[in-house]
Amino acid sequence: MISLRRQGVYGMFVPGTVTVNDGNAGSFQFLNNGLLGYAAGGPVTVYTGNDTVFFNLSGLSALAGDTTAVPLITRGLVLKDPNTGNPAFFADFVADPPQAK
């Protein structure tokens, strides 16, 4: 029996990597200094869909306009990308966390 469980990952958005296919469906790159980043050997591709919930962001298009690396929290499944063999993150939740002042 296989059980897939959502994982939460904190990291930095990589500017200039957003691809919007339709609405919130698309992808972006994400830098994580933990196990996920180590396994990927660099930035991880985060895939989003039209059902992905964006919190403190107005959607994938809001990330497309960012020119600086901003911290993000993503939640979803980490699976192996069949095209590259690298880990890929399929997000159901993406958030811009509140910043401590």
C-alpha positions as CSV (number, residue, x, y, z in Angstrom):
1,M,0.0,0.0,0.0
2,I,1.3,3.4,-0.9
3,S,0.3,6.6,1.0
4,L,1.0,10.0,-0.5
5,R,1.1,12.8,2.1
6,R,1.3,16.5,1.4
7,Q,4.6,18.2,2.5
8,G,5.2,21.8,3.4
9,V,8.4,23.4,2.2
10,Y,9.8,26.9,2.9
11,G,12.2,28.5,0.4
12,M,12.9,31.4,-1.9
13,F,11.2,32.1,-5.2
14,V,13.6,32.4,-8.2
15,P,12.6,35.5,-10.2
16,G,12.1,35.2,-13.9
17,T,11.1,31.5,-13.8
18,V,7.3,31.8,-13.9
19,T,5.4,30.1,-16.7
20,V,1.7,30.7,-16.9
21,N,-0.3,28.3,-19.0
22,D,-3.8,29.2,-18.1
23,G,-5.0,31.2,-15.0
24,N,-3.1,29.7,-12.1
25,A,-1.9,26.7,-14.0
26,G,1.8,26.8,-14.7
27,S,5.1,26.5,-12.9
28,F,7.9,28.4,-11.2
29,Q,11.3,27.7,-9.6
30,F,11.9,27.5,-5.9
31,L,15.2,27.4,-3.9
32,N,15.1,25.2,-0.7
33,N,18.2,24.8,1.5
34,G,16.8,21.6,3.1
35,L,16.4,18.0,1.9
36,L,14.3,18.9,-1.1
37,G,16.9,21.3,-2.4
38,Y,19.7,18.8,-1.7
39,A,17.9,16.1,-3.6
40,A,17.2,18.3,-6.6
41,G,20.8,19.7,-6.6
42,G,19.4,23.3,-7.1
43,P,16.1,24.9,-7.7
44,V,13.0,22.8,-7.7
45,T,10.2,23.2,-10.2
46,V,6.9,23.9,-8.5
47,Y,3.8,23.0,-10.7
48,T,0.5,24.8,-9.9
49,G,-3.0,24.3,-11.2
50,N,-6.1,26.3,-11.4
51,D,-7.2,24.8,-8.1
52,T,-4.0,25.8,-6.3
53,V,-4.8,28.1,-3.4
54,F,-2.6,31.3,-3.3
55,F,-2.5,33.0,0.1
56,N,-1.3,36.6,0.4
57,L,-0.7,36.5,-3.3
58,S,-3.2,37.2,-6.1
59,G,-2.2,34.2,-8.0
60,L,0.6,32.9,-10.3
61,S,0.6,36.1,-12.3
62,A,1.6,38.0,-9.1
63,L,4.8,35.9,-8.9
64,A,5.5,36.6,-12.6
65,G,5.7,40.3,-11.8
66,D,8.2,39.8,-9.0
67,T,11.8,40.7,-9.8
68,T,13.3,39.9,-6.4
69,A,13.6,36.6,-4.6
70,V,10.7,36.5,-2.0
71,P,10.2,33.8,0.6
72,L,7.4,31.4,0.0
73,I,5.7,28.4,1.7
74,T,4.4,25.7,-0.6
75,R,2.4,22.6,0.3
76,G,1.8,19.6,-1.9
77,L,3.4,16.4,-3.2
78,V,7.0,15.8,-4.2
79,L,7.2,13.4,-7.1
80,K,9.9,12.4,-9.6
81,D,9.7,14.4,-12.9
82,P,9.6,11.7,-15.6
83,N,11.3,14.0,-18.1
84,T,14.3,15.0,-16.0
85,G,14.5,12.5,-13.2
86,N,14.6,15.3,-10.7
87,P,12.1,15.9,-7.9
88,A,9.2,18.1,-8.8
89,F,6.8,19.7,-6.4
90,F,3.0,19.7,-7.3
91,A,1.5,22.4,-5.1
92,D,-2.0,22.7,-3.8
93,F,-1.1,25.7,-1.6
94,V,1.4,28.6,-2.1
95,A,1.7,31.4,0.4
96,D,3.7,34.5,1.0
97,P,4.4,34.2,4.7
98,P,3.9,37.2,7.0
99,Q,7.2,39.0,7.5
100,A,8.4,39.7,11.0
101,K,8.9,43.4,11.6
